[in-house]
Amino acid sequence: MSILKLHYDIDGSDFTRAGEASGKVKRVLKKLGLDAEAIRNVSIAMYEGEINMVIHAGGGEIDVEISSELVTIVLTDHGPGIEDVSLAMKEGYSTATDNIRSLGFGAGMGLPNIKKYANEVAIDTKVGVGTTITIKIYVPDCSAEL
Amino acid sequence: MTVETIKTILNADVLCGEDRLDREVHAACGSDMMSDVLAFVKEQAVLLTGLVNPQAVRTAEMMDISCIVFVRGKRPDGDIVALAERRKIVLLCTKLEMFSACGLLYSNGLKGGHLKK
């Protein structure tokens, strides 16, 4: 079984471009013919992660691995890290500024949404060093040929 | 309900996607917070929002939302309209505020979705 690997450098200085990588991945998955719900789950989880990366960490890198059974998204940043992961996972908790909220995000739903749409989430974070979030989404009954 | 019907009910202008007004939508979501929209689950939905930045279009793209209605007379700039055109998302603009726009669609038979648990 082959694996398709994609890599994206995320510019943290331009909020208007946040989500471009997630859109590209969604279009790749559609072309591959993956299960529609899995595509939606990957798109939303990655998009939330990408937005978080731009809002909180000044950008970073995203690596995506696609197989016929699993999509793995690894978001790596060198931002401030997350002080209290369990608090950050609570719906409604956010450290975002009013400026971010005026852009439509910062409602404290980013990480909770990732958890909702992913089958597995692992957060490796260290204050002052950065954060790596690994998201796994299972692909059922995939007819895609990679 | 078709997008054409939504356009009529809300007395909306079409900013792009004039050739796609025959699309059917089965639910609606009204919010200016895109993370709330991303927690919403329903196929073939329309998004009503007062948020005029590219993230409204990108959020719609991720959610397979085929039509966005900008409320309170807000109009996105040309770059946002071009992005929606590339993603084949219909953009409408109504002078109604959010509450009235949602109420009119609801009273004409369009329902809400539910949040993913």
Interface residues (C-beta under 8 A of the other chain):
Chain A: F15 T16 R17 A18 G19 E20 S22 G23 K26 R40 S43 I44 Y47 E48 I51 R101 L103 G104 F105 G106 A107 G108 M109 G110 P112 N113 K116 Y117
Chain B: D32 M33 M34 S35 D36 L38 A39 T49 L51 N53 P54 Q55 A56 R58 T59 E61 M62 M63 D64 D79 R87 K116 K117
